[in-house]
Amino acid sequence: MIKVVIFDFDDTIYTGKTWDNWPDYLFKYLRKVLKKDFESFCKKYEIKKDVNTRDVVLWLDKEGYDVKKFNRLYQTMLCKHSPNVKVLPDEFFKKLSEKHPLYIVSMSPQRYLKYYTKKYKVNRKYFKELQSLNFLGEVKSKSVNYIDIMKKENVCAEEVLVVGDNYKHDIVPAIELGINVIHFKGDHNQIYDYFTEKEILNCEEFKTAP
């Protein structure tokens, strides 16, 4: 029986083309830090425009660079989003929160979460916590966040559901802990169908035409 639900934020609670201007900042920063080693670093870790930011932090740390400077830059960023963003409706979270404690666990920084939850009218009052980058210190995996939430709610892994789009960062840590997962593929009807079928919440009113 599901008692606690944890959502990723980017490309899960909302979908759409995001982080449009972040790669430019990222590569500019890497060139400044790595200097003559920039090309070899990018080649070694096969860094492309769609690279996950947290992976870059881990690679920089592995190579002995000061990741604190990188994190400070990352935490001040607000990124350009496209106008075609789709968001899980506020009423969905309202009804779900009446039955289950809700959390957001995201690689994005706290400033970013606060800005975009407000922008997309995701009411934070329905979530017990927004756990963001460095919320629990310098963590290397969301498993730390998941364990923290299980302790706070006094639940076991089988009573938790994680909803996220990134298989490596959202889903794998949950599976390793024995947590239930929805590997979100971009259609919110996928979430509505799962919740309805598992009797977590009847979501037929929220479903949209394909």
N, C-alpha and C positions, 0 to 999 in steps of 0.2 A: 504493500500500500504506500503510495506516494504521500509524503507529509511536507516536503520542502522542495521548492522549485528554484533553480538557479539559471539565469539567462546570461548569455553573452550579450554585448551591446551592439558593436559595429557589425553590420551585415546579418544581424539576427533580429533584434528588436526593431531595427529599421533596415531596409535594403535600398540599394541604389549605388551609383558610382560615387565613391567617397575618396578622401585623402588625395585629391587631385594634385595639390601643390606640395604634398609631403616629400615625394621622391627628389624634387629639386633641392629642398633643404637638406635632405639626408645625404645626397651625393656631394653637395657643396661642403657639408661638414666633414665627410669622410676624406675628401681631397685635402682639406685644411689639416686634419689630424694625421693622416697617413703619408701625406706628401709624396715622395718618390715611390712609396710602397703601395699607393692607391690601386694601380692596375693589377699588381700581383695579388693583392688582398681580394679584390673583386673576382679575379679569375679563380683563386683558390676556393672561395666559398660560392662561386657561381652566382654572384649578386646581380640581379636584374631589377627592373623598375617595380616589379610586384613583390619584392622581398618583404618578409615579415620583419617589422622593426625589432621585435624582441630577439629574433635570431641574430640580428646585427649586434645587439648588445652582448649576447653570449659569445659571439666570435671575437669582438673587440676585447672582451675580458680574457678570452683564451689566449689572445696574442699579447696580452700584457698592457693594454691601453687603459686610460682612465675613463671608465664608463660613467662615472658620476657626472662628468661634464656633458656627456651625451644625454644622460637622463634629465639634466637640468634644461637642456635645449628642448628635448621632447616634451617635457611637462609644460612648457610655455606655449606650445603650438596649438593653434586652432586651424583646422584644415578646411579647404574649400569643398563643399558638397554640391552635387548636381541637383537640379530642381525636381527630378523624378523620383524622389525618395518616398518609399511606402513604409508606414509605421504600424506596428500592432496597436489597436485602438485602446484608448484609456479605459473604456468600459470593460474590456477584456481583463486588464490588470486589476481593476476594481473588484470584479466578481471573483477572480482567482484568488486575490489577497484575502477575501473573506473566508476562504477555506484553507489556504496554505500560506506560510511565510514565504515571501519572495525576496530574492537577492539578484543583484547584477554583479558579475565578476568579469572584468574587462582588462585587457592589456593597455587600454587607453588611460591617460592620466586623469586625475580627479577634476582638474579645471575643464578638460575636454568633456567629461561626462556631465558635469553640471551645466555647461553651456548648451550641449546638444540635447539633453533631456528636456531642458526648458524650451529650446527651439522647436523640438518635435512634440511638445506637449505630452511628454511621458512623465506623469505625475510621480515624483519621488516619494510621496507619502505612502504609496502602495508597496514600497520596497523597504525592507528592514535595514539594508545597507547597500551602498554602491561601492564595492571593493574594486579599486583601480590599481594602476601601476604603483608599486611601492607602498600600497595600503598596509601591508604587513612587513615592510622592510624590503631588502633586496632579494626577492624570491625568483627562482628560476623556472617554476612550474605552477600552473593553476591548482595543482594538487594541494599545495599549501593552503590556498584559499578554501578549497572544498573541505579539507579537514577542519579548518577553523570554523566554518559554518556548521559542520556536523556536531562539533563540540558545543557550540553556542545553542544549538537547537536540541541537543541531546538525542540525536537520531543516528541510525546506522545507515550504511551506504545504500542498502536496498530500499530505504525510505526517501531517497533523494533522486531528483531528476535534473539533469543538466541539458540545456538547450543551447547549441552553438553551431556555427558554420565551419570553424577551423578544426579539421580532424586532428592535427598534431597538438594544438594548444588547448582546445576546448574538450575534445572527445577522448583522446588517448589517456590523459590523466584521470578522467572520470572512470573509464573502463578499468584501468589498473587498480582503482580503489573499489571496484564492484558497484559503482553508481549507475543508475539507469540513464540512458542518453537518447536524445533526438539529434541526429546529425542533420542539421538544417541545410536544405539545398536551395533556398531562395524563394520558396512559395509558402506564404503564411498558412495556406490551407493545409499544408503538411502538419503544422503544429495543431491546428484546430481538429483535424482528423484523429491525431494521436490522443489528444486530451479527451475527446469524445469517446473514442473506442475504449480507452483505459478507465473511463468513468471518473476522470479527474475533474472535468468541467464540461458541460454540454456547450459546445461552441458553434452549433448550427447557425445561430443568428449572426455570427461574425464571418461566415464563409462568403467568399466572393466567387463570381463566375470565372471559370478558367480562361 
